[in-house]
């Protein structure tokens, strides 16, 4: 394999991966509901009175089924929102314990249950990357926070907001995401004597007005956050403000432009080698690599490489582009 064929330059234009953590009632769901073409996955009561497109899940298996349906079936959704990922973790723990024992007792204890849970959560995250590849959908994972002591190896320990999940699964989501955002109320404090003292305030009286809701994009001692897009440190907690800062419309258009166009042909006729060649040529022009297309083929259970039957490959590309699938799929040679 030649190195030149493996190296690519320029922006990736891939669908975004966002984790939004925030305190109770700050407006995480309302924020995500502003995303164009959003579909929510979560409990039945998630979102309150918001007019959302929602897939209600009550078990871990139903969650995996929902992601699989979004990946395999044609649709017009552009963003999938998990409301919330800490809720999904609870479903996973119930799935593993089967309601009979605690996570601490799985496989004899000693943290083995949480290790198994992390492995299962990784399978979900991997399937989300397949969803992003095949359907060009961005992913938003909402999460509640809790205040926990953080043992800073360079400083004294202090309290900070952290995702309300086991540390291993929380770190997995944070490491996977392109943006980890923290949402909180910006509470103003009034102090005596004009409030001009430069020292850090320990006590004060909250100003009697509705606090602003702020989205933070960079890490601070009180919370974890990051972004790979040079976002400003503070953004108003609204989809419109975030979309403007990250240039969402422009990114989304370039991202979706890289999707493989449907093969224009009589779908009732069996796919031909020419169909495959045209689709691959179209994919190359849109920036897709052979390796990315082979991932789609792999989802049908075929092996990688040139030995894949042409009609099998055409069927995979047609599925990727949203065209109807044949009910029969030839086996690989």
C-alpha positions as CSV (number, residue, x, y, z in Angstrom):
1,X,0.0,0.0,0.0
2,X,1.4,3.4,-1.0
3,X,1.7,6.1,1.6
4,X,0.6,8.7,-0.9
5,X,-2.8,7.1,-1.2
6,X,-3.3,7.1,2.6
7,X,-2.5,10.8,3.2
8,X,-5.3,13.4,3.0
9,X,-5.1,17.1,3.5
10,X,-7.5,19.9,4.4
11,X,-10.5,20.0,6.8
12,X,-12.2,16.7,7.3
13,X,-15.8,18.1,7.1
14,X,-17.1,15.3,9.3
15,X,-20.3,15.4,11.3
16,X,-19.8,16.9,14.7
17,X,-19.6,15.0,18.0
18,X,-20.8,17.1,20.9
19,X,-21.2,16.4,24.6
20,X,-23.1,19.1,26.5
21,X,-23.1,18.8,30.3
22,X,-25.0,21.2,32.5
23,X,-26.7,21.8,35.8
24,X,-30.3,20.9,36.4
25,X,-32.8,23.0,34.5
26,X,-30.4,25.2,32.6
27,X,-31.9,24.4,29.3
28,X,-29.8,21.6,27.7
29,X,-32.8,20.0,25.9
30,X,-34.1,23.3,24.7
31,X,-30.7,24.1,23.3
32,X,-30.5,20.8,21.4
33,X,-34.0,21.2,20.1
34,X,-32.9,24.1,18.0
35,X,-30.6,21.9,15.9
36,X,-32.0,21.5,12.4
37,X,-33.4,18.0,11.7
38,X,-32.9,16.8,15.3
39,X,-34.2,13.4,16.5
40,X,-34.1,12.7,20.2
41,X,-33.4,9.3,21.9
42,X,-34.4,9.0,25.5
43,X,-37.2,8.5,28.0
44,X,-40.8,9.3,27.2
45,X,-41.0,12.4,29.4
46,X,-37.8,13.9,28.0
47,X,-38.3,17.4,26.7
48,X,-41.5,18.3,28.5
49,X,-43.7,20.4,26.3
50,X,-41.2,20.9,23.5
51,X,-42.3,19.8,20.1
52,X,-39.6,17.2,19.4
53,X,-39.1,14.2,17.1
54,X,-38.4,11.5,19.7
55,X,-37.6,7.8,19.9
56,X,-38.6,6.6,23.3
57,X,-36.3,3.9,24.8
58,X,-36.8,2.1,28.1
59,X,-34.0,-0.5,27.8
60,X,-30.4,-0.7,26.6
61,X,-31.5,-3.0,23.8
62,X,-34.1,-0.5,22.6
63,X,-31.3,2.1,22.5
64,X,-29.1,0.0,20.3
65,X,-32.1,-0.8,18.1
66,X,-32.9,2.9,17.7
67,X,-29.3,3.7,16.6
68,X,-29.3,0.7,14.2
69,X,-32.6,1.9,12.6
70,X,-31.2,5.4,12.1
71,X,-28.2,3.9,10.5
72,X,-29.9,1.3,8.2
73,X,-33.1,3.1,7.2
74,X,-33.4,6.1,4.9
75,X,-34.5,9.3,6.6
76,X,-34.0,13.1,6.6
77,X,-32.8,13.6,10.2
78,X,-29.5,15.4,10.5
79,X,-28.7,15.4,14.2
80,X,-29.3,12.6,16.8
81,X,-29.6,13.8,20.4
82,X,-29.2,11.5,23.4
83,X,-31.2,13.0,26.3
84,X,-29.3,12.1,28.4
85,X,-26.1,9.9,28.2
86,X,-26.2,9.4,32.0
87,X,-29.7,8.1,31.5
88,X,-28.4,5.6,28.9
89,X,-25.7,4.5,31.4
90,X,-28.5,3.7,33.9
91,X,-30.2,1.6,31.2
92,X,-26.9,-0.2,30.6
93,X,-26.4,-1.0,34.2
94,X,-29.9,-2.4,34.5
95,X,-29.2,-4.4,31.4
96,X,-26.0,-5.9,32.9
97,X,-27.4,-6.5,36.4
98,X,-30.8,-7.8,35.1
99,X,-32.3,-6.3,38.3
100,X,-30.9,-9.0,40.5
101,X,-27.6,-7.6,41.7
102,X,-25.6,-4.4,41.9
103,X,-22.8,-3.4,39.5
104,X,-20.4,-3.9,42.4
105,X,-21.2,-7.6,42.5
106,X,-20.9,-8.4,38.7
107,X,-18.2,-11.0,38.0
108,X,-17.2,-11.2,41.6
109,X,-16.8,-7.4,42.1
110,X,-13.5,-5.5,42.2
111,X,-14.9,-3.0,39.6
112,X,-15.3,-5.7,36.9
113,X,-18.9,-4.6,36.3
114,X,-17.9,-1.1,35.4
115,X,-15.2,-2.4,33.1
116,X,-17.8,-4.5,31.3
117,X,-20.1,-1.5,31.2
118,X,-17.3,0.6,29.6
119,X,-16.8,-2.0,26.9
120,X,-20.5,-2.0,26.1
121,X,-20.7,1.8,26.0
122,X,-17.7,1.7,23.6
123,X,-19.8,-0.5,21.3
124,X,-22.5,2.2,21.2
125,X,-20.0,5.0,20.5
126,X,-18.5,2.9,17.7
127,X,-21.9,2.4,16.2
128,X,-22.4,6.2,16.4
129,X,-19.4,6.7,14.2
130,X,-20.9,4.2,11.7
131,X,-24.0,6.4,11.8
132,X,-22.0,9.5,11.1
133,X,-20.2,7.8,8.2
134,X,-23.3,6.4,6.6
135,X,-26.0,9.0,7.2
136,X,-23.7,12.1,7.8
137,X,-25.5,12.8,11.1
138,X,-24.0,14.9,13.9
139,X,-24.3,13.5,17.4
140,X,-25.2,15.5,20.6
141,X,-25.0,13.8,24.0
142,X,-26.6,15.7,26.8
143,X,-25.5,15.0,30.4
144,X,-26.4,16.1,33.9
145,X,-23.7,17.2,36.3
146,X,-22.8,16.6,39.9
147,X,-20.2,18.3,42.1
148,X,-17.4,16.0,43.1
149,X,-13.9,16.5,44.6
150,X,-11.2,16.6,42.0
151,X,-7.7,15.5,43.0
152,X,-5.5,17.9,41.0
153,X,-2.0,16.4,40.9
154,X,-0.5,19.9,40.6
155,X,-2.6,21.7,43.2
156,X,-4.7,21.0,46.3
157,X,-7.9,19.1,45.8
158,X,-11.0,21.1,45.0
159,X,-14.7,20.7,44.0
160,X,-15.8,20.8,40.4
161,X,-18.7,20.0,38.2
162,X,-18.4,16.6,36.5
163,X,-20.6,14.5,34.3
164,X,-22.9,12.3,36.4
165,X,-21.6,9.0,35.2
166,X,-18.9,6.5,36.2
167,X,-15.5,8.1,35.6
168,X,-14.6,5.5,32.9
169,X,-17.6,6.0,30.7
170,X,-17.6,9.8,31.2
171,X,-14.0,9.9,30.1
172,X,-14.9,7.8,27.1
173,X,-17.6,10.2,25.9
174,X,-15.4,13.3,26.6
175,X,-12.4,11.9,24.7
176,X,-14.6,10.9,21.7
177,X,-16.3,14.3,21.4
178,X,-15.0,17.2,19.3
179,X,-16.7,19.6,21.7
180,X,-17.3,19.2,25.4
181,X,-19.5,22.1,26.5
182,X,-20.6,23.2,30.0
183,X,-23.8,25.0,30.6
184,X,-24.6,27.0,33.7
185,X,-26.4,30.0,35.1
186,X,-24.3,33.2,35.3
187,X,-25.3,34.3,38.8
188,X,-24.4,37.9,39.6
189,X,-23.3,38.6,43.2
190,X,-23.7,41.9,45.0
191,X,-21.2,42.7,47.8
192,X,-21.0,45.5,50.3
193,X,-19.0,48.7,50.0
194,X,-19.5,49.1,46.3
195,X,-18.3,45.6,45.4
196,X,-14.9,46.9,44.0
197,X,-12.7,44.7,46.2
198,X,-10.2,42.8,43.9
199,X,-10.0,39.7,46.2
200,X,-12.0,36.6,45.4
201,X,-15.4,36.7,47.0
202,X,-16.3,34.1,49.5
203,X,-19.8,35.4,50.4
204,X,-22.3,37.7,48.9
205,X,-25.9,38.2,48.1
206,X,-27.4,37.1,44.7
207,X,-28.8,39.8,42.6
208,X,-32.6,39.5,42.4
209,X,-32.9,39.0,38.6
210,X,-33.1,36.1,36.2
211,X,-29.5,34.8,35.6
212,X,-28.0,34.5,32.2
213,X,-27.5,31.0,30.8
214,X,-24.0,30.6,29.5
215,X,-22.2,27.9,27.4
216,X,-18.5,27.5,28.2
217,X,-16.2,25.9,25.7
218,X,-12.8,25.8,27.5
219,X,-11.7,24.0,30.6
220,X,-11.5,25.7,33.9
221,X,-10.9,24.4,37.5
222,X,-14.7,24.4,38.2
223,X,-15.6,22.3,35.1
224,X,-14.3,20.4,32.1
225,X,-14.8,21.7,28.6
226,X,-12.9,21.7,25.3
227,X,-13.4,22.4,21.6
228,X,-11.5,21.9,18.4
229,X,-12.9,24.8,16.5
230,X,-11.5,28.0,18.2
231,X,-14.8,28.9,19.7
232,X,-15.0,31.9,22.1
233,X,-14.8,30.9,25.8
234,X,-18.4,32.0,26.5
235,X,-21.5,31.7,24.3
236,X,-25.1,32.4,25.2
237,X,-26.9,29.2,25.8
238,X,-29.0,29.1,22.6
239,X,-28.7,27.1,19.4
240,X,-28.6,30.2,17.3
241,X,-25.7,31.7,19.2
242,X,-23.8,28.4,19.1
243,X,-24.5,27.8,15.4
244,X,-23.2,31.3,14.5
245,X,-20.0,30.7,16.5
246,X,-19.3,27.4,15.0
247,X,-20.6,28.3,11.5
248,X,-23.0,25.4,11.6
249,X,-24.8,26.0,8.3
250,X,-21.5,26.1,6.4
251,X,-20.0,23.1,8.2
252,X,-23.2,21.1,7.7
253,X,-23.5,21.9,4.0
254,X,-19.9,20.8,3.4
255,X,-20.3,17.8,5.5
256,X,-23.4,16.6,3.7
257,X,-21.9,17.4,0.3
258,X,-19.5,14.6,0.9
259,X,-22.3,12.1,1.1
260,X,-22.4,9.7,-1.9
261,X,-25.2,10.7,-4.3
262,X,-27.8,8.1,-5.1
263,X,-27.0,5.9,-8.2
264,X,-29.3,7.0,-11.0
265,X,-30.6,3.8,-12.4
266,X,-33.6,1.5,-12.6
267,X,-33.7,0.2,-9.1
268,X,-35.7,-2.8,-10.3
269,X,-32.8,-4.0,-12.4
270,X,-29.9,-5.8,-10.9
271,X,-26.8,-3.6,-10.1
272,X,-24.0,-3.7,-12.6
273,X,-20.3,-3.1,-12.5
274,X,-20.9,0.2,-14.3
275,X,-23.2,1.2,-11.5
276,X,-20.4,0.5,-9.0
277,X,-17.8,2.4,-11.0
278,X,-20.1,5.4,-11.3
279,X,-20.8,5.4,-7.6
280,X,-17.2,5.0,-6.7
281,X,-16.2,7.8,-9.1
282,X,-18.9,10.1,-7.5
283,X,-17.6,9.2,-4.0
284,X,-14.0,10.0,-5.0
285,X,-15.1,13.4,-6.3
286,X,-16.8,14.2,-3.1
287,X,-13.8,13.4,-1.0
288,X,-14.7,9.9,0.2
289,X,-11.9,7.4,0.4
290,X,-12.1,3.7,-0.6
291,X,-11.5,2.8,3.0
292,X,-14.6,4.7,4.1
293,X,-16.8,3.1,1.5
294,X,-15.5,-0.3,2.5
295,X,-16.7,0.3,6.0
296,X,-20.2,0.6,4.6
297,X,-19.6,-2.7,2.7
298,X,-18.4,-4.3,5.9
299,X,-21.7,-3.5,7.5
300,X,-23.2,-6.1,5.3
301,X,-20.8,-8.7,6.6
302,X,-18.6,-8.8,3.6
303,X,-14.8,-8.9,3.8
304,X,-12.6,-6.0,2.6
305,X,-10.8,-6.0,-0.7
306,X,-11.3,-6.4,-4.3
307,X,-12.8,-9.9,-4.0
308,X,-16.2,-8.4,-3.1
309,X,-18.7,-9.2,-5.7
310,X,-19.6,-6.2,-7.8
311,X,-23.3,-6.6,-7.2
312,X,-22.6,-6.9,-3.4
313,X,-20.6,-3.6,-3.5
314,X,-23.3,-1.8,-5.5
315,X,-25.9,-2.9,-3.0
316,X,-23.9,-1.5,-0.2
317,X,-23.4,1.8,-1.9
318,X,-27.0,2.1,-2.8
319,X,-27.9,1.5,0.9
320,X,-25.4,4.2,1.9
321,X,-27.0,6.7,-0.5
322,X,-30.5,6.0,0.7
323,X,-31.7,4.0,-2.2
324,X,-34.0,1.0,-1.6
325,X,-32.2,-2.2,-1.0
326,X,-32.7,-5.5,-2.8
327,X,-34.2,-8.2,-0.6
328,X,-31.4,-10.5,-1.7
329,X,-27.8,-9.8,-1.2
330,X,-25.2,-12.0,-3.0
331,X,-22.5,-13.5,-0.9
332,X,-18.9,-12.3,-1.3
333,X,-16.7,-14.4,-3.6
